[in-house]
Amino acid sequence: MIHFNGVSKFYGDRAAVDNLSLNCPDGAFTVLLGTSGSGKSTTLRMINRLVKHDSGTITFAGDDIAQLAPGVLRRRIGYAIQSVGLFPHWTVAHNIATVPQLLRWPRARIESRVDELLTLLALDPALFRTRYPHQLSGGQQQRVGVARALAADPELLLMDEPFGALDPVTRSAMQQEIQRIHRLLGRTIVLVTHDVDEALLLADRLVVMDSGRVVQQGTPAELLTRPATPFVRDFFGRSELGVRLLSLRQVGDWARADERMPGEAIADTLTLREALSCFVERGCQALPVARADGEACGVLHFRDLINAESAA
């Protein structure tokens, strides 16, 4: 879907991105991860030509982006940012309809698309269509921002630290929403963050950057268990490695399916890291596990988390 070949971007004598080669596969959720100043946001913004690269080539779905008019390119790409950027004097419906209106979609199609996206993002169209941004919470504004980015059914969704300004509870809810949207729509997503746990939660593919270069790229499990450099190992935290490995595994894969026990069940879709919190909260050594329909499907034992931690 997106391929960088020897791409550089300079500000004066400083290389913000230095001879970058990178591939973001079609349909994948790719997360660019790094410290401040590592070049990850510059890399993202070069994809939709908000920042122009100085050398090398960037191709999008086989097209050299330098050969595409910026407006034509950007209509194929959704863009969601931390500050949301909703137009304050426009209603929610009008904000979401921005790009479809530019594309001159018929009014009925636009209204249908607005309602579809509001429903997808758990915002009742009857309640939220006519509201203005100042009448929304931060999490609701972020949902509308994502809806606007998806409105014209883009081939690609770019997200630049979209949840950074949200409180932890709302941030977690939005992370779950974007995971659900990715599963439902199958869109290619490239997201920038400096939050390691967020990256591990969301990514199919992780790209760790430092000083404008890719240090390592691969699946979250590959980077956690086989770091290519001391920088990557330290970035993920040597002392937190075990807990972060647990975040990559689901309860359903580790529950003992032939066992049953009474008590309040945990969902089989929880990560083992989330299950660890349940063990601590309840002060127990085993937890019943159930599927989404409430049917019991096994028992998770605390000692099995230790086995999971060492099974990478």
Secondary structure, DSSP 8 states (H G I E B T S, - for coil): -EEEEEEEEEETTEEEEEEEEEEE-TT-EEEEEESTTSSHHHHHHHHTTSS--SEEEEEETTEEGGGS-HHHHHTTEEEEETT----TTS-HHHHHTHHHHHTT--HHHHHHHHHHHHHHTT--HHHHTT--GGGS-HHHHHHHHHHHHHTT--SEEEEESTTTTS-HHHHHHHHHHHHHHHHHH--EEEEEES-HHHHHHH-SEEEEEETTEEEEEE-HHHHHHS-SSHHHHHHH-GGGHHHHHHTTSBHHHHSBTT----S--EETTSBHHHHHHHHHHHT-SEEEEE-TTS-EEEEEEHHHHHHHHT--
